[in-house]
């Protein structure tokens, strides 16, 4: 019998790509999503790729009774991949209470139900924002967790601590914390991709919408940072590469392989790319010009960060495969399909 996995936020950007990889690896997936930042049509895209329509419950993970009903009606869930969270840095600065309520309570509800339903493992969607502005680059997992630059980053730090404390107190499960850098791109089929509701909060969908003339110009937040070209530097990772890592992490948990109850892995390419470099790479790979305007810095943004992914490469046997150019091309193909 296929092992059953609950994916919270599974119709979202990273969640939907992970559902595809899980199904292709032979898992049965149950999705819980309140559709606050995603579209039910994503299920069609997943089914078109895999031939399997995942089980779906429209559910806010803040609703503890609803979660209990989900576990009761879908018995045998062995592992959870927890994506359901508000995730925009800039928005979190303006709406901190929304972020604290949503990102902390959804996790707490799951952790309270884990022992009741015999869940073996939790893969947690964390972030490189837990490092703040690192003292040295590339940043490895043993770098100090610094005061967060945004409420979003702070919620990721607190959630990691909550998981550690729950396990320390005796909750019988193991967890892998995956600290993402900057996911971009879309599935090569163009069946699923990043689908922001309203104005995009992330760089690449704003860039592709500008290239498609949906928006008049891309805003570059600051050109006066202490970087070679003055723009922020990030580690941009292909979303399918990122999704693959979740399957490997879940395999590891269910096979009982972790060396300790909580393991942490950075997921990135190990290469820092500036905003201006990303724009040029997009223009080169697609042949489409992107008009942009330099505006003031955005509160909550750090100057530069990129990963040391050595630990994930060595222990998980995972590496980022896709080139930046192919990844940007996949994002453009997805935007063209959206119209």
Kinemage of the C-alpha trace (Angstrom):
@kinemage 1
@onewidth
@group {chain A} dominant
@subgroup {mainchain}
@vectorlist {calphas} color= white
{ca unk a 1} P 0.000 0.000 0.000
{ca unk a 2} L 1.208 3.496 -0.820
{ca unk a 3} L 2.406 5.570 2.119
{ca unk a 4} L 0.069 8.480 2.791
{ca unk a 5} L 1.510 11.983 3.248
{ca unk a 6} L -0.299 15.166 4.294
{ca unk a 7} L 0.900 18.271 2.467
{ca unk a 8} L -0.384 21.486 4.020
{ca unk a 9} L -0.402 24.381 1.567
{ca unk a 10} L -0.199 21.793 -1.189
{ca unk a 11} L -1.873 23.899 -3.876
{ca unk a 12} L 0.668 26.675 -3.342
{ca unk a 13} L 3.793 27.295 -5.394
{ca unk a 14} L 6.339 25.006 -3.726
{ca unk a 15} L 3.637 22.721 -2.340
{ca unk a 16} L 2.168 21.848 -5.740
{ca unk a 17} L 5.571 21.005 -7.232
{ca unk a 18} L 6.313 18.848 -4.183
{ca unk a 19} L 2.993 17.006 -4.551
{ca unk a 20} L 3.995 16.129 -8.131
{ca unk a 21} L 7.368 14.755 -6.993
{ca unk a 22} L 5.761 12.815 -4.120
{ca unk a 23} L 3.204 11.205 -6.419
{ca unk a 24} L 5.868 10.322 -8.950
{ca unk a 25} L 7.854 8.707 -6.098
{ca unk a 26} L 4.860 6.504 -5.229
{ca unk a 27} L 3.339 8.354 -2.278
{ca unk a 28} L -0.378 8.970 -1.831
{ca unk a 29} L -0.915 12.653 -1.079
{ca unk a 30} L -3.619 14.432 0.896
{ca unk a 31} L -3.585 18.213 0.440
{ca unk a 32} L -4.939 20.660 3.020
{ca unk a 33} L -5.124 24.239 1.743
{ca unk a 34} L -7.455 27.177 2.396
{ca unk a 35} L -6.768 28.606 -1.109
{ca unk a 36} L -5.898 32.004 0.388
{ca unk a 37} L -2.902 32.326 -1.939
{ca unk a 38} L -3.537 29.618 -4.514
{ca unk a 39} L -6.110 28.335 -6.999
{ca unk a 40} L -8.100 25.100 -7.047
{ca unk a 41} L -7.175 24.726 -10.726
{ca unk a 42} L -3.690 23.696 -9.584
{ca unk a 43} L -5.156 20.237 -8.921
{ca unk a 44} L -5.842 19.910 -12.664
{ca unk a 45} L -2.228 20.794 -13.422
{ca unk a 46} L -0.959 18.188 -10.954
{ca unk a 47} L -3.278 15.553 -12.448
{ca unk a 48} L -2.173 16.442 -15.984
{ca unk a 49} L 1.471 15.852 -15.045
{ca unk a 50} L 1.137 12.730 -12.902
{ca unk a 51} L -2.139 11.173 -14.021
{ca unk a 52} L -3.264 11.242 -10.381
{ca unk a 53} L -5.567 13.808 -8.789
{ca unk a 54} L -4.482 14.191 -5.174
{ca unk a 55} L -6.987 14.014 -2.340
{ca unk a 56} L -7.905 17.586 -1.399
{ca unk a 57} L -9.500 19.209 1.638
{ca unk a 58} L -10.220 22.939 1.607
{ca unk a 59} L -9.085 23.700 5.122
{ca unk a 60} L -7.373 26.437 7.106
{ca unk a 61} L -4.785 24.785 9.352
{ca unk a 62} L -5.648 27.361 12.014
{ca unk a 63} L -8.856 25.323 12.362
{ca unk a 64} L -7.834 22.611 14.793
{ca unk a 65} L -11.195 20.817 14.692
{ca unk a 66} L -10.990 20.791 10.913
{ca unk a 67} L -7.529 19.234 11.070
{ca unk a 68} L -8.809 16.559 13.456
{ca unk a 69} L -11.593 15.754 11.001
{ca unk a 70} L -9.046 15.522 8.188
{ca unk a 71} L -6.889 12.997 10.078
{ca unk a 72} L -9.973 11.006 11.054
{ca unk a 73} L -11.330 10.874 7.499
{ca unk a 74} L -7.931 10.103 5.928
{ca unk a 75} L -6.444 7.541 8.345
{ca unk a 76} L -2.904 6.266 8.031
{ca unk a 77} L -1.055 9.527 7.367
{ca unk a 78} L 2.585 8.717 8.164
{ca unk a 79} L 4.287 12.015 7.443
{ca unk a 80} L 3.535 15.718 7.076
{ca unk a 81} L 5.170 18.322 4.853
{ca unk a 82} L 4.149 21.684 6.263
{ca unk a 83} L 4.076 24.571 3.779
{ca unk a 84} L 0.914 26.363 4.948
{ca unk a 85} L 2.180 29.809 5.951
{ca unk a 86} L 2.069 33.435 4.920
{ca unk a 87} L 5.355 34.087 3.149
{ca unk a 88} L 5.925 37.630 1.866
{ca unk a 89} L 8.697 39.529 3.668
{ca unk a 90} L 7.405 42.994 2.793
{ca unk a 91} L 3.807 42.201 3.729
{ca unk a 92} L 4.926 40.739 7.069
{ca unk a 93} L 6.467 44.081 8.037
{ca unk a 94} L 3.109 45.761 7.388
{ca unk a 95} L 0.889 42.994 8.820
{ca unk a 96} L 2.931 41.312 11.561
{ca unk a 97} L 0.000 39.932 13.572
{ca unk a 98} L -1.360 38.093 10.530
{ca unk a 99} L 2.013 36.392 10.165
{ca unk a 100} L 2.391 35.471 13.824
{ca unk a 101} L -1.121 34.067 14.073
{ca unk a 102} L -1.033 32.103 10.832
{ca unk a 103} L 2.521 30.799 10.832
{ca unk a 104} L 2.695 29.819 14.513
{ca unk a 105} L -0.803 28.473 15.126
{ca unk a 106} L -0.920 26.242 12.059
{ca unk a 107} L 2.262 24.534 13.261
{ca unk a 108} L 1.109 24.263 16.883
{ca unk a 109} L -2.150 22.625 15.810
{ca unk a 110} L -0.265 20.016 13.794
{ca unk a 111} L 2.204 19.305 16.592
{ca unk a 112} L -0.611 18.774 19.089
{ca unk a 113} L -2.235 16.224 16.763
{ca unk a 114} L 0.942 14.358 15.755
{ca unk a 115} L 1.020 11.964 18.750
{ca unk a 116} L -2.718 11.363 18.573
{ca unk a 117} L -2.510 10.132 14.977
{ca unk a 118} L 0.876 8.404 15.081
{ca unk a 119} L 2.665 10.689 12.634
{ca unk a 120} L 6.298 9.599 12.252
{ca unk a 121} L 7.905 12.594 10.616
{ca unk a 122} L 7.486 16.297 9.830
{ca unk a 123} L 9.313 18.102 7.036
{ca unk a 124} L 9.158 21.815 7.831
{ca unk a 125} L 9.362 24.569 5.240
{ca unk a 126} L 11.879 26.972 6.769
{ca unk a 127} L 13.923 29.752 5.225
{ca unk a 128} L 17.356 31.289 4.877
{ca unk a 129} L 15.819 34.368 6.542
{ca unk a 130} L 16.628 32.676 9.882
{ca unk a 131} L 20.279 33.662 9.315
{ca unk a 132} L 19.534 37.388 9.019
{ca unk a 133} L 22.573 39.014 7.394
{ca unk a 134} L 25.253 36.317 7.898
{ca unk a 135} L 28.729 37.182 9.166
{ca unk a 136} L 30.302 35.197 6.349
{ca unk a 137} L 29.204 33.738 3.014
{ca unk a 138} L 28.300 31.207 1.833
{ca unk a 139} L 26.191 30.447 4.903
{ca unk a 140} L 26.207 26.938 6.408
{ca unk a 141} L 23.722 25.352 8.812
{ca unk a 142} L 25.931 25.997 11.851
{ca unk a 143} L 25.896 29.763 11.269
{ca unk a 144} L 24.270 31.655 14.130
{ca unk a 145} L 20.546 32.361 13.908
{ca unk a 146} L 20.415 36.164 14.160
{ca unk a 147} L 17.656 38.628 14.981
{ca unk a 148} L 15.273 38.482 12.049
{ca unk a 149} L 14.928 41.369 9.598
{ca unk a 150} L 11.170 40.808 9.290
{ca unk a 151} L 8.224 39.236 11.137
{ca unk a 152} L 8.177 36.552 8.422
{ca unk a 153} L 11.776 35.601 9.195
{ca unk a 154} L 11.034 35.702 12.914
{ca unk a 155} L 8.120 33.267 12.513
{ca unk a 156} L 10.445 30.791 10.807
{ca unk a 157} L 12.939 31.081 13.673
{ca unk a 158} L 10.205 30.626 16.279
{ca unk a 159} L 8.663 27.668 14.418
{ca unk a 160} L 12.029 25.903 14.335
{ca unk a 161} L 12.320 26.444 18.100
{ca unk a 162} L 8.763 25.177 18.684
{ca unk a 163} L 9.543 21.956 16.803
{ca unk a 164} L 12.748 21.412 18.799
{ca unk a 165} L 10.947 22.083 22.088
{ca unk a 166} L 8.072 19.716 21.236
{ca unk a 167} L 10.504 16.914 20.424
{ca unk a 168} L 12.593 17.648 23.529
{ca unk a 169} L 9.418 17.392 25.622
{ca unk a 170} L 8.827 13.895 24.294
{ca unk a 171} L 6.473 14.260 21.329
{ca unk a 172} L 7.282 11.030 19.435
{ca unk a 173} L 8.305 12.156 15.961
{ca unk a 174} L 11.370 13.331 14.046
{ca unk a 175} L 11.681 16.434 11.938
{ca unk a 176} L 13.777 17.766 9.078
{ca unk a 177} L 13.952 21.550 8.756
{ca unk a 178} L 14.643 22.650 5.176
{ca unk a 179} L 15.993 26.184 4.955
{ca unk a 180} L 15.210 27.392 1.439
{ca unk a 181} L 16.981 30.135 -0.336
{ca unk a 182} L 15.007 31.719 -3.239
{ca unk a 183} L 12.779 29.347 -5.239
{ca unk a 184} L 12.029 30.388 -8.828
{ca unk a 185} L 10.853 28.831 -12.081
{ca unk a 186} L 8.036 26.451 -12.936
{ca unk a 187} L 7.447 22.828 -13.852
{ca unk a 188} L 8.910 22.165 -17.334
{ca unk a 189} L 5.462 21.042 -18.518
{ca unk a 190} L 4.101 24.565 -17.797
{ca unk a 191} L 1.161 22.840 -16.081
{ca unk a 192} L 1.978 24.428 -12.696
{ca unk a 193} L 4.068 27.395 -11.590
{ca unk a 194} L 4.072 30.439 -9.349
{ca unk a 195} L 0.598 32.001 -9.364
{ca unk a 196} L 0.503 35.051 -7.093
{ca unk a 197} L -2.881 36.544 -6.331
{ca unk a 198} L -2.808 40.308 -6.866
{ca unk a 199} L 0.523 42.137 -7.093
{ca unk a 200} L 3.434 39.680 -6.967
{ca unk a 201} L 5.561 39.895 -3.828
{ca unk a 202} L 8.434 37.922 -5.367
{ca unk a 203} L 10.894 39.085 -7.999
{ca unk a 204} L 10.473 36.546 -10.804
{ca unk a 205} L 6.661 36.634 -11.225
{ca unk a 206} L 6.852 40.441 -11.205
{ca unk a 207} L 9.617 40.195 -13.801
{ca unk a 208} L 7.666 37.807 -16.058
{ca unk a 209} L 4.489 39.898 -15.775
{ca unk a 210} L 6.527 42.939 -16.816
{ca unk a 211} L 8.012 41.016 -19.745
{ca unk a 212} L 4.454 40.033 -20.734
{ca unk a 213} L 3.448 43.742 -20.558
{ca unk a 214} L 0.950 43.070 -17.771
{ca unk a 215} L 2.963 45.538 -15.696
{ca unk a 216} L 4.712 48.606 -17.071
{ca unk a 217} L 8.028 48.145 -15.299
{ca unk a 218} L 9.829 46.034 -12.731
{ca unk a 219} L 10.738 47.749 -9.463
{ca unk a 220} L 14.277 47.129 -8.231
{ca unk a 221} L 14.353 47.865 -4.516
{ca unk a 222} L 17.626 49.736 -4.033
{ca unk a 223} L 20.879 50.005 -6.006
{ca unk a 224} L 23.017 51.306 -3.135
{ca unk a 225} L 23.814 48.060 -1.324
{ca unk a 226} L 27.426 47.038 -0.664
{ca unk a 227} L 27.435 44.583 -3.578
{ca unk a 228} L 29.302 44.712 -6.912
{ca unk a 229} L 26.381 46.293 -8.798
{ca unk a 230} L 24.504 47.791 -5.826
{ca unk a 231} L 21.520 45.428 -5.940
{ca unk a 232} L 20.653 42.656 -3.472
{ca unk a 233} L 22.194 39.225 -3.983
{ca unk a 234} L 20.259 35.977 -3.504
{ca unk a 235} L 20.655 32.263 -4.164
{ca unk a 236} L 17.979 31.393 -6.752
{ca unk a 237} L 16.992 27.716 -6.797
{ca unk a 238} L 14.776 25.892 -9.280
{ca unk a 239} L 11.447 24.974 -7.674
{ca unk a 240} L 11.514 21.387 -9.019
{ca unk a 241} L 15.007 20.900 -7.569
{ca unk a 242} L 13.614 22.195 -4.287
{ca unk a 243} L 10.594 19.878 -4.460
{ca unk a 244} L 12.835 16.842 -5.020
{ca unk a 245} L 14.597 17.580 -1.737
{ca unk a 246} L 11.302 17.227 0.160
{ca unk a 247} L 10.775 13.717 -1.182
{ca unk a 248} L 14.308 12.750 -0.149
{ca unk a 249} L 13.725 14.253 3.319
{ca unk a 250} L 10.430 12.385 3.732
{ca unk a 251} L 12.043 9.117 2.611
{ca unk a 252} L 14.753 9.696 5.199
{ca unk a 253} L 12.251 10.277 8.008
{ca unk a 254} L 10.036 7.301 7.208
{ca unk a 255} L 13.034 4.994 6.837
{ca unk a 256} L 14.292 6.070 10.273
{ca unk a 257} L 17.606 7.369 8.935
{ca unk a 258} L 18.024 10.704 10.774
{ca unk a 259} L 21.005 10.792 13.130
{ca unk a 260} L 19.133 13.072 15.525
{ca unk a 261} L 15.467 13.956 16.182
{ca unk a 262} L 15.880 17.275 14.346
{ca unk a 263} L 18.046 17.738 11.261
{ca unk a 264} L 18.633 20.977 9.358
{ca unk a 265} L 19.593 21.376 5.705
{ca unk a 266} L 20.193 24.402 3.490
{ca unk a 267} L 18.637 24.121 0.034
{ca unk a 268} L 20.365 26.367 -2.461
{ca unk a 269} L 22.740 26.362 -5.401
{ca unk a 270} L 25.726 27.854 -3.575
{ca unk a 271} L 25.825 30.740 -6.053
{ca unk a 272} L 24.826 34.339 -5.361
{ca unk a 273} L 23.056 36.256 -8.149
{ca unk a 274} L 22.232 39.966 -8.002
{ca unk a 275} L 18.891 41.406 -9.078
{ca unk a 276} L 20.518 43.058 -12.096
{ca unk a 277} L 22.264 39.804 -13.039
{ca unk a 278} L 18.939 37.978 -12.839
{ca unk a 279} L 17.262 40.517 -15.139
{ca unk a 280} L 20.098 40.161 -17.667
{ca unk a 281} L 19.966 36.356 -17.482
{ca unk a 282} L 16.211 36.435 -18.145
{ca unk a 283} L 16.644 38.752 -21.124
{ca unk a 284} L 19.417 36.557 -22.530
{ca unk a 285} L 17.538 33.252 -22.104
{ca unk a 286} L 14.195 34.525 -23.469
{ca unk a 287} L 15.161 37.350 -25.818
{ca unk a 288} L 12.562 39.550 -24.109
{ca unk a 289} L 13.483 42.974 -22.725
{ca unk a 290} L 12.400 43.852 -19.174
{ca unk a 291} L 11.964 47.570 -18.414
{ca unk a 292} L 12.813 48.365 -14.805
{ca unk a 293} L 12.927 51.283 -12.421
{ca unk a 294} L 15.132 51.640 -9.372
{ca unk a 295} L 13.126 52.588 -6.280
{ca unk a 296} L 13.960 52.862 -2.582
{ca unk a 297} L 15.030 49.942 -0.447
{ca unk a 298} L 12.273 47.673 0.888
{ca unk a 299} L 12.097 47.224 4.638
{ca unk a 300} L 12.910 43.674 5.691
{ca unk a 301} L 15.313 42.918 2.823
{ca unk a 302} L 18.827 41.794 3.660
{ca unk a 303} L 21.790 42.759 1.507
{ca unk a 304} L 23.207 39.438 0.362
{ca unk a 305} L 22.890 35.757 1.157
{ca unk a 306} L 23.692 32.508 -0.577
{ca unk a 307} L 23.921 28.934 0.606
{ca unk a 308} L 26.612 26.485 1.435
{ca unk a 309} L 24.624 23.383 0.353
{ca unk a 310} L 27.448 20.919 1.160
{ca unk a 311} L 25.544 19.204 3.968
{ca unk a 312} L 22.468 18.506 1.820
{ca unk a 313} L 24.723 17.353 -1.018
{ca unk a 314} L 26.602 14.948 1.257
{ca unk a 315} L 23.934 13.586 3.624
{ca unk a 316} L 20.793 13.738 1.474
{ca unk a 317} L 22.562 13.038 -1.796
{ca unk a 318} L 20.670 16.025 -3.195
{ca unk a 319} L 22.031 18.729 -5.452
{ca unk a 320} L 20.524 21.583 -7.448
{ca unk a 321} L 20.613 20.439 -11.087
{ca unk a 322} L 18.866 23.061 -13.204
{ca unk a 323} L 20.695 26.039 -14.701
{ca unk a 324} L 19.568 29.605 -14.011
{ca unk a 325} L 18.831 30.122 -17.705
{ca unk a 326} L 16.630 27.015 -18.010
{ca unk a 327} L 14.863 27.930 -14.776
{ca unk a 328} L 14.062 31.448 -16.017
{ca unk a 329} L 12.922 30.002 -19.334
{ca unk a 330} L 10.487 27.717 -17.463
{ca unk a 331} L 9.104 30.744 -15.597
{ca unk a 332} L 8.585 32.548 -18.910
{ca unk a 333} L 6.914 29.496 -20.485
{ca unk a 334} L 4.524 29.391 -17.517
{ca unk a 335} L 3.781 33.127 -17.812
{ca unk a 336} L 3.039 32.718 -21.523
{ca unk a 337} L 0.583 29.933 -20.746
{ca unk a 338} L -1.154 32.162 -18.175
{ca unk a 339} L -1.419 34.878 -20.813
